[in-house]
Amino acid sequence: AQSVSQHNHHVILSEAASLELGCNYSYGGTVNLFWYVQYPGQHLQLLLKYFSGDPLVKGIKGFEAEFIKSKFSFNLRKPSVQWSDTAEYFCAVKGGGATNKLIFGTGTLLAVQP
Amino acid sequence: EAGVTQSPTHLIKTRGQQATLRCSPISGHTSVYWYQQALGLGLQFLLWYDEGEERNRGNFPPRFSGRQFPNYSSELNVNALELEDSALYLCASSRGQGPQQETQYFGPGTRLLVL
């Protein structure tokens, strides 16, 4: 069965620090990969996605993620975080076949201290 | 462009009752998905509807059901409510099937509390 692991449940950073959130998935076939973000009091929003092509994808608000097929990873990065990046971040994978369902990781709660 | 909308925002029911949750997809989207976000269990896939038909369902009992209407809006029904059904129910929509069309956009959710 497909699964997604997010290694860090809680991350606390100071403003301007660099961020890397880990995401690993288990699925041997072609995957579509996503990072979603949930800001306090807001709904889940798409941050970035990977379908094919360049494994380094750029998203909104300066976020990027790198798909490393050999490591089954899709880590999220940002060189310099801001207080407004405080949110919960979810990695998700959609495997092949006709299910179309997203498998989500358990989420990482990021708190950025001013 | 309006996003995915859901109603009601909050719903309080008692055990054994039925709950009906509603979702309107983004204009032009034909697929609707339902997810449950329960405390400690994360986001779990419930149902997928496309062009009025149920295409796939997650590992949930049959008392979770739904339908999609001709205007692509959708209803999720939960019968014989149990305490553990208390959760945030999220609806998402996408343009449909095929590459690049499967990005799912989420609504704000309906928070269901079962007493």
Chai-1 contact restraints between the chains, C-beta under 6 A:
chainA,res_idxA,chainB,res_idxB,connection_type,confidence,min_distance_angstrom,max_distance_angstrom,comment,restraint_id
A,H43,B,F106,contact,1.0,0.0,6.0,A-B,restraint_1
A,H43,B,P108,contact,1.0,0.0,6.0,A-B,restraint_2
A,L44,B,F106,contact,1.0,0.0,6.0,A-B,restraint_3
A,K49,B,T103,contact,1.0,0.0,6.0,A-B,restraint_4
A,T99,B,N56,contact,1.0,0.0,6.0,A-B,restraint_5
A,N100,B,W48,contact,1.0,0.0,6.0,A-B,restraint_6
A,K101,B,F45,contact,1.0,0.0,6.0,A-B,restraint_7
A,F104,B,G42,contact,1.0,0.0,6.0,A-B,restraint_8
A,F104,B,L43,contact,1.0,0.0,6.0,A-B,restraint_9
A,T106,B,G42,contact,1.0,0.0,6.0,A-B,restraint_10
